[in-house]
């Protein structure tokens, strides 16, 4: 049982890093999180977005170990980030500072999106000091009223 984020991070260190395509990555908080995940060997980042801004932020926070795909336009960056996953050049799609509506349109796009016919889901993990283990919450924003079969 994973009791806290420290346990989770130890478990993560034992698996192969996943390539993560970050859609519209030019945000300091996003890039700091990606830098930290890359530093522990959890991910190999591909930052998609405004190349000049990404390099500027990367220099500011001491983050240079990433692949960059320069796409200054938000919609084009989203499309490119999704296509990297669809074409198996990345394993995971991560939301940067892209508008949620643009993000979901990219994910669900019939031509280049990530539709598979399977249920799309969101998972959040919380650590509360007053509780003895991590709390997992799924579908707080995507499947707000799943039926029993979807829950399975």
N, C-alpha and C positions, 0 to 999 in steps of 0.2 A: 504494500500500500504506500502510495506517495503522500507523505504527511505535509510537505511544504515545497516551496519552489527550489530550495537547495537539493532536496531529493530528486525533484524533476530534472534539474540541471545535471545532476550526476548520471541519471539514466540517459539523458540526451547525449552526453559525452561518449557513450558506448555504441552509438549507432553511426552509420555513414552519413555525412552531411548531405543535405538536400539542396538542390539549386532552386533559389527563390527569385522569381521575377517580381520586382517591386514597381507597381504602376504609379507613375507620377511621383517619383521618389524625392523630389527637391524640397525636403522639409527637414529641419535640424533634428526634431524629435524622432521622426521616422528613420533617418539615417543613423542616428545614435543607437537606436534599438537594433538596427541591422548590423552595424559595426560590432556591437557587443555580442550578438548571436554568431557572427562570423569569427570573432576572436576566440570563442570557446570551441569552434569547430562544428557548430550546429548547422550552419548554412554556408553556401557559396552564393553570394549575391550578384544579381544582374539588376542594375538600376536603370530604369526606363523613364525618361523625362528630359527636362531642359538640361542639357549637358553642361553649359556654363554655370548654372546655379548649383548643380550637383557637385561639380569640381570645387566651386567656391566653398560650399558647406563642408565637403570632404576635407579640404585643406584646413578649415577652421577647427574641425573636431578631430583631426588626425586620423582620417579614414581614407585610405587609398587602395585597399585591396578588394576591388570589385570590378566587374565587367560593366561597361557603360554603353547604353543604346540611346543615342541623342534623338529625342523627339520633343521639341518645344511645345507642340500643340497637345493639350490635355486629351482630347478624344483620340488622336493618333497614338499617343503614348499608351493609352488604355488598350487600344486595339493591338498594338505591338506586344505589350506585356502578356495579353491573353494568348496571342498566337504563339509566343514562346512556349507556353504550357501546352497548348493544343498540339504543337509540332514536336513535343517531347524534348525541347531544348532547355526546359525548366520543369521542376517537379511540382512547385507550389506557386500560387499567385498570392501576392500580398498587396493590400490596399495602402497606397501612399496618401497624398493630400488630394486625390481625385474626388470630385463630388460623388456621393453615394449613388445618385441616379445614373451618372455616367458609368460608374463602376459596374453596377448591376446590368445596365444595357450591354456593356462589353461582355460580361460573363454569360449572359443569356442570348447573345446575338446568334441568330440561326445560321449565318454564313461562317463566322469565324469563332464563335463563342465556345463555351465548355459544356454545352448540353450533352448529356449522355443517356437521358431517359431515367436516370436514377435521381433520388431525392437530393436536393441541394440543401446543405445544412451549415450552421454556424456554431462554433463551440467557443465558449469563454471559460477560463479557469481563474478561480479566485482563491486567495489565501487570506484567512481571517485569523488574527492572533488569538481570538477567544474560541476557535474551533480546532479540533485535533487532526484534521486532514484537509486536503484541497477540496474545493467545491467546483463541480463541473456543471455548466449551464448550457444547454443546447437550444438552438432555435428561438432565441429571444428576439431576433429581428427578422428572420426569414420565414420560418414555419411557425406562426404564432398559435395555430390551433391544429396540430397534427392529429391524424386519426391513429387508431391502435396499430395498424400495419406500418405506418410511417414511424411510429415510436420504436417499433421492433428494429 
